[in-house]
Amino acid sequence: MKFNIISPVATEKTMLKGEKENKLTFIVRKGATKQDIAKEVEERFGVKVVSINSLNTKKGKKVIVRLASEFSADEIGGRIGIY
C-alpha cells in the first residue's frame, strides 16, 4: 500500500489551528487527491474528515484537514507526537 501522508506539520500556527479550529496539517505526496488523503486520515486515526484544503509548496503538497466536531485534533496530535 502506498501511503499519501509523509509527515505532520508542527508549528505554532498549526497547533493553534488544532486547538481553535479542530484542524491537522500534513505534508503529503504530490499526486495524492483529497479523497485519498481523507480516506487515509480516517483509516489511520479513526476519525471523520469534514473538509480538506490543499496548498502546493516548495517542500511538497501541504493539506489542512478539518475533523468532525466529535473528534479532537489535539488528541490526535498528541497520539502522533506533534503536541
Secondary structure, 3 states (H helix, E strand, C coil): CCCCEEEECCCHHHHHHHHHHCEEEEEECCCCCHHHHHHHHHHHHCCCEEEEEEEEECCEEEEEEEECCCCCHHHHHHHHCCC
